[in-house]
């Protein structure tokens, strides 16, 4: 299913003139990571998640 979603998005992106898709996936999602490693290039960026309640002091 994941491959089909990406193929659909890529086709739509091509139609719209997009340059690339950026995909964020939890590293622990082993099946998804295996697929993305087959069809994509790793990005040089790191992604971070900051819970709002941690910063807001709740």
C-alpha positions in Angstrom: 0.0 0.0 0.0 2.8 2.4 0.8 4.4 2.1 -2.6 1.0 2.8 -4.3 0.5 6.0 -2.2 4.0 7.2 -3.2 3.4 6.3 -6.9 0.1 8.3 -6.8 1.8 11.3 -5.1 4.7 11.2 -7.6 2.3 11.1 -10.6 0.4 14.1 -9.1 3.7 15.9 -8.4 4.9 15.4 -11.9 1.6 16.8 -13.2 2.0 19.8 -10.9 5.7 20.4 -11.7 7.0 19.4 -8.2 10.7 18.8 -7.9 10.5 16.1 -5.2 8.5 14.5 -2.4 9.7 14.8 1.2 8.6 11.9 3.3 8.9 11.7 7.1 8.6 8.3 8.8 9.2 7.1 12.3 12.6 5.2 12.3 11.0 2.3 14.2 8.6 1.6 11.3 10.9 -1.1 9.8 8.7 -2.1 6.9 8.2 1.5 5.8 11.9 2.4 6.2 12.9 -0.7 4.1 10.6 0.5 1.3 11.8 4.1 1.4 15.5 2.9 1.4 14.7 1.1 -1.9 13.0 4.0 -3.7 14.4 7.2 -2.1 17.5 9.0 -1.2 18.2 9.9 2.4 17.9 13.5 3.3 20.7 15.4 5.0 18.2 17.0 7.5 17.2 15.7 10.9 13.7 15.9 12.2 12.8 16.8 15.8 9.6 16.7 17.6 9.1 19.0 20.6 5.9 18.4 22.6 4.2 21.7 23.2 3.4 20.9 26.8 7.1 20.5 27.5 7.9 24.0 26.4 4.7 25.6 27.7 5.4 24.3 31.2 2.1 22.4 31.6 
